[in-house]
Amino acid sequence: MEAKTQGNTTGLKKPTTAETKANEGGGIRGGEMEKKHYNNYHQNWKAHTPSELLWEKANEQGVDVLSEEFARIMDKEDPLREFRKRFSYPKNGNLDNTDLELCDAEQECIYMCGNSLGLKPHSVDERVKGVIDSWGNKAVGTHFSPPLPAGLCDRYGRELLGKVVGADPSTVVLMNGLTVNLHLLLLSFYQPTPQRYKILIEGHSFPSDRYAMVSQMELRGYKPEEAMLEVYPREGEHTIRTEDILSVIRKEGDSIAVVCLGGVQYYTGQKFDMGTITKAAREAGCMVGWDLAHAVGNVSLHLDDWGVDFACWCTYKYLNSGPGGISGAYVNKRHEGRDTPHLKGWWSNSEDTRFQMKKTCDVAPGVDGFRISNPPPLLVCLVLASLEIFDEAGMDRLVAKQFLLTGYLELLIKAYFGSDQVKSPSAKIITPEDTNQRGCQLSLMFSYPLQKVHSELSKRGVQCDVRKPNVMRIAPAPLYNSFSDVHRFTTILSQVFELCKTEAA
């Protein structure tokens, strides 16, 4: 085998068709479905599983669904393929952990880490320059001068952000960081009483969420062991059943003040049934909030339709705003007249009275009243660059491609590394197979040591991340990832497994 193998598929030991379909969960035989062209799949993709559509497409083209040729066909017919050119794609030679004896320095890396940090849109360079030049050329005048007035920049992007989260533009805003926003919202929406004082979260929630909930409880005089409810997967399972969350809400609803889960669970990649959970919790009299860090820009969101009370999210993952990018917040329009205490600052004022310098704050309605300080235009302009790309691509088309792209990753993983393959290295997918319960991310567990696999992948130009205790997260993002990326990743994973197998012998 050659050392530099990123474009070479010979590292994959091809399973038989029977093995492939057994591991993958069933292929599709010719004539079982009406023939459709990939460009039209986004119109009816929900009617079938990803594997069914992928097998059918391969049969249509007369190629092996597991082949590199099939990946190239899917890329050629991908209606979103040109968007990849709008992003800066790292090359292997620029990465810290690559071994250039094992990969080509000039080749683009295999980036599967959009769930952790999105790629940089090329357009941010010009936007950042515009903000800097305005400051340099106009000094204090930059606060109210185009193209992005510093003092008004949180007005911008609301229409686009509202589309992404399924909300009225007046109910969303860019401000602060995610956990800061979560604290600000909980200070208002978590109003415990002697009878209703608990917060319901998912077990193994993102640590920062848990810290925030515990802090809020302690600030109100409650101990976490008495005020926190956590829902865990059943024994032997990796993800949480919706019925178990609903069961807790039914049993404990009278004592729950707030239900606040992650829309997409960071560790397993499980997408919760946000609509059903929100409805049940609100009927039980609970306030409902969602941390959408791993959901925004990844899955379809309908905050207004679901009746969510509040939500917050970061923008540096799927929304590609850069490390530490500004975050977003949502407050349902029905809370505009809600009179509960919350932290205030100058920017909490209504915009038309802010500069009257009143002694008391003329609190802006809804989410605007939760703003505290003037927004940073440099961070806002980064989000705007990506939101414009999202608007051009369209969330419906992105989700439709994601359905097939992550489905293709699933197909290849199961075909080559399914746990029922005798005497072969295995990779177990713990993310739900049901596409209604996931987005881009698949979380994998390996039969070989996680850190060893991750280190060897990194040497070969694969960018992905691990989360302890034992999961690797692989997240092909439909804006800039290709089917060929997925095939290359699987090829390299096979090579790494062969290395681990040899070393363990």
N, C-alpha and C positions, 0 to 999 in steps of 0.2 A: 504494500500500500504506500502511496506517495505521502510525503510529509504534509504538503500543502493540499488540503482536500476540501476546501470550502465549496467548490463548485463540482465536486466529484461524488457521485452516488454509490461508488463501488463499496463504500464502507457498510452499506446496508445489506444484511443477509435477508434476501427476499423470502417471506413466508408464502406458502401455497395459497391459492385462492380460497380454499376451504378454511385454512387457518385464519386468513384475513377476515373473512366474514364471521367466523365464530368469535374471534377476539373483539371485532369491531361492533358486534351486536346485530349483524345481518346486513347483507348488501341488497342490491335490487336487481332483479332479473329483467332482461329486455322485454318491453311490452307491458310492464306492470304499471307504468305511469305514462301520462301524456308527455310527449316530447316538448321541452321548453328550452329556449336559449338562455344562457347565463344573464344576459343583459335584462331579461324580463323576470328573472327569479325574484327580484325585490317586490314584485307585484303579488306573489302568492307563496312566498317561502314558508310562511307559518303553517301551511297545510302538511308539511313533510319534515322529516328529520334531516339534518345536514348530510348524514351519510347517504340517505336515499337520493338526494339531489346530486351529490358528488359522484356516486356510482352511476347514476343515470347519465350524467354529463360525460363520464369516461366511456361508457358504452356507446353513446352518441358519436364520440370522436374516434372510437376504435382504439383507445389507448388504455394502458394499465393505470388504474386510479392511484397506484402507489409510485408511479414513475415521475421523474423530473420533467418529462415531456408534458404530463398532465398539468403540473404546476405552471409551466410556461403558458399552456393554453388558457388556464384560468386567469393568469395575469394579463394576457393579451386581450381578453374579453371583459376585463374588469372596468366598469364605467368610471371608477374612481382612481384609476391607476396614475393619472397625471398629478394628483395631489402630492404624491411622494416627492416630486421635484420642488415643492414649496417649502421643504424642510432641510435643515442641515443634517446630513447623515454622517456620523463619525466613521472614519476609516480606521482599520486595524492598527496602523502605525501610530495613530494619535492616542491610543488607549494605554493605560498604565500596566495592565496585567497580561497583555498578549505576548506570546512567544512567536517571534517572526520567523522562526524555523518551522513553525506549524501552520502559519497562515500568511497570506499576502498583505504586505503593509499598505498597498494602494487599494485594496478591496474594501468596500463598505462592510462594517461589522454586521452581525445579525442582532438587531436590537429588539429585544422582547421585554422591555422594561418600562413601557409606557404607563403601567399601573403605578410606577414609583416616581418617574420623572419623564414628562413628554419631551419630544425633540423640539429644537428651536426653529420656529418659522423664519424664513429668510427676511420676511417683511418687518421683523422687529427692529432690524438695524436702522432702517430709515425712520421708523417711528421714534426710537430712542434719540436719534440724532435731532429729530424735529423738536423734541422736548428740551434737549440740552441747548440747541441753538436759540430757542425761544427765551430760555432763561438768560443766556449770554447776551442776546441782542436787545431784550426788552426789560430785563431785571424784574422789578416788582410788577411791571405791566404784564408779565407772563400769566399772572393769576386770572386774567380775563381776556386774554388774546388767543385767537386760533393759532394752530389747528387743534390743540387740546388745552383749553384754559385750565390751569392748575387748580383754581378755586372752584371749578365747576365740573371737574373731570369725572366725578362719580355719577354725573347725569348720563355719561356716555356708556353705550353697550347694554343698556337695560333691555331694549327690545330684543337684542340678540340673546342675551342671557335668559330672558323670559322664555324664549323659544326652546332653549336647551333643557330647562327644568320644568316646562309646562306651567308657566305662571304669568299672571298679569305683570307687565313691566314695572308697574308702580310698587310691586311687592318684593322686588329683589334689589340688592345693592352690593357693590364691591366695597369691602372694608376689612381692615385688620388681618389677623391670621385665624385659622379655623378654630383652635381651642379658645382663643380670646372671644370669638363670636359665640361659641357654645356657652361660655361663662356668661356673657352679656344676656343671651337669650334665656338661660336657665334662671338667672337672677329675677327675671320677670315671670316666666312661665312655671317655675317650680315654687308654688306657694303652699307649703305643707300645712295641714291642719292636724289636730290630734287623731282624726279618723282617717284622713287621706294624706299620707306622707311618704309613700314609697316611690322609688324609681325603678322601672323595669328595663334591663339591658340584656344583650346577649352575652352568654358566657364566652370567655376568651375574646372580649371586645378589644378594640385598639387601646393600648395602655393610656394614651392621652385622654380618651373619652372617659375611661374608668376613673382616672385621677380627677377629672373635672366633676364627675358625679359625686365622688367621695367628698371633694372639697365643698360642694354645694350642701351636701347633707350635714357636714361638720359645721359649716357656717350657721346652719339653722338649729344646731344643737342635737343632731341625730347621729347615731353610730351606724357605720355602713352595715354591720351585721344585723341591724334591725330594720334599716330603711332601704336596703338594696335587694332587689329580686333579680336573679340571673337564670336564664334559660339555656341549658346545655343540650348537646346532642345526646341521644339515647346511647346506652352502652353498646359498643361495637360499631357505632356510626360516627361519621365525621361532620355532618351538617345537621342543622336544627329543623325539625319538622314544623311547618306552619301550624299544624293542629296542636302542637305542644305549646306554642306561643299563645294561641287563642285560648287554650285550656287554662293557662295561668291568668290571663286577663279575665276569664269568666269567674275563676275561683277567688282571685285577689282584687278584682276591679274596684271594689268599694274602698280599698286601702291604697290604691295606686294614684299618685298625683301626676306622674309623667311617665310615658313610654318613650324611650329614646334609644333606637337601635341604629346600626350602620346599614345603609341601603344595600350595599354590597359588602359582605364580610371580608375584611382585608386578608385573612389567613387562608380561608377555604375558597374564596371567590364566589360564595353562595349569594345570589340575589334574593332578598326577602320579598315576599308578596306584600309590598308596601300599601297597596290599596286595601286589601282585605284586613291587614293588621290595623291600619289607621281607622277603618270603619268600626271594627270591633272595640278598639280602645276608646274611641270617642263616644260610642254608645254606652260604654261603661263609665263615662264621665271623666275620662283621663285626658290630659293634654298630650299631644303627640308631636314629637320632634324626630328628625332624621339627620344623621351625619352622612352626607352624600359624597364624602371624599373619593370613594372608589366607584361611585355610581354616575356622577355628573360627567357628561361627555362619553359615557360608556354604554349606558342603557337608556331606554325611553323613560322619561319622568313626566308625571302629570300631577304636580303638587296641588294645583287649584282643584282639579277634578276629584282628587282623593280626599280633599278636605284636611290636609296636613296643617297643623297649627304653626310650626316653625321648622326651619331647616338651616343647615350651614354646610359649607364645603370648601375645600382648597381648590386651586385652579392650576397647580403645577403638574398634575398627573395627566389625565387625558385631555385637559384643556390647554396644556403646553405653554404655561405662562412663565416658566423658569423657576429655578430653586428659590424657595421662600416667597413665591408670588403671592399677591394679595388674594384674599379669600372672599367668598360670597355668603350672603345671608338672605333668608326669606321669612316673611311674616304674613300669614294669611290676611286678606283684606278685611275679613270680619273682625279683626282685632284692632282696627284703626281707632276706634273709640274706647278701647280698653284702658282702664285707669288703674294700673298697678305700678308699683315702684320699679324703676330701673336706673342704671347709671347713666348720667348725662354729661355732656360737654358742649362746647360751642357749636359743634356741627349737629347737635340734636335739635337745634332751633329750626323752625320753618325757614326756608330759603329766603322768603320775602321780608323776614324780620331779623335775620341773623346779624346784620350789620347795624342794627339799632342799639346794640349793646345794652339790652334790657337787664334789669336786676334779676328777674326771674326768667327761666327758660320758656320760650314759646314753642313747646315740643311739637315737632313735625309728626304728622300722622303715620301710623304703621311702621314699617321697617326703617324709614328715614329717622325716626325718633331714637333709634338705637345707635346711630352714628355718634361718635364722640369727637374725633379730631378730623382736620382737613385731610383729604385723600392724597396719596402720593402719585403724581402723574406718571412717573417713570414706571411704576408697577402697573398702573391702569393701562398704559399703552401696550404693555406686553400681552395682557389678556385680550385687548381689542384686536390685536393682530390675529390671534388664533380664533376668536369668535367669528370674525369675518370669513375665515376659511370654513368653519363649521357651517355657517349659514349658506355658503356657496355649495358645499357638499350635501347638506341636508341630513338631519338626524335619521330620517327613515331609511335613506340609502346607506348610511354608515352602519346602522343596526342590521340591515339586511346583509351587507358584506361581512360584518362581524359574525353573523350566524353561520356563514359558510367558512370563513377563515379560521375561526376557533374550532368549528366542526371538522375542518381538514386536519388541524393539529390533533384533535381527539382521534380521528380515524387512523392517522399514522402512528400515534403513540400506542393505541390498542393493537394495531396490526403487528408492529415490530416488538413491542415491549409489554404486551398483555401478560398479566400475572399467571395465566394458565398455560403459557408456553413452557414446555418441559425443558429443564436444565438451561434456561436462558435468563439473562439479566431482566429485571422487571421494573416498570415504572407504573405506579398506581395513581390514577386520577381520583382525587377526593372531592373535586368540584362536582356539583350535580350534573348528571347526564341530561336532565330535562332543561332544554334551552330557555324555558321561561324562568329558570332559577339560576341563571348565570349571565355574565357578559363576556368580555374579551378573555378574562383570566382563567387559566387552568392551573390548579395547585397540584403538584406532583410529589409523591414519596417514592424513594428508590430502594432497591435491594442492596445497593452499595452505599458507603458513607456519603452523606449529603455534601459535606464540605469538600471532599475529594472530587466528586462529580462537578461541583460548581467551579472549583479551581481549574480543572482540566478544560471545562467549557470556556472559561475566561481566557485561557491561554490560546484558544483557537478562535477567538474573536466573537464569542457569544456574550451578549450583555443581558443578564437576567439577575434576579435577586433571590435570596433565601430568607425565610423567616423561621426562627426557632420555635418549637424544638426540631422539626424535621420536614419542612416543606420548601420546595422550590416553586416560585411563581413565574409562569410563562404567559405573557399577555401580548399577543399580536394586535396592534392597533390598526383599525381599518383605514385611517387617514393616510398612513405612510408605510404600513407593512404589506408585504406581498405573499402570495402563495409559495413563491420560490423561497422566500425567507423561511417559511415554515418547513419546507422540504429540506433546506440546507441545515436548519437546526436539528431535525430528526437524524439526518446523515451524521452530523458531528456527534450527537448524543450516542449514536451507535458506536462510533469510533472510541468514544470515551469509555463506554461500557466494555468494549473489547480490551482496552488497556487495563481497566480495573479487574477484569476477569483474569487477564494474564498475570498481573501482579499478585492476585490472591491465590494463584495456583501453587 
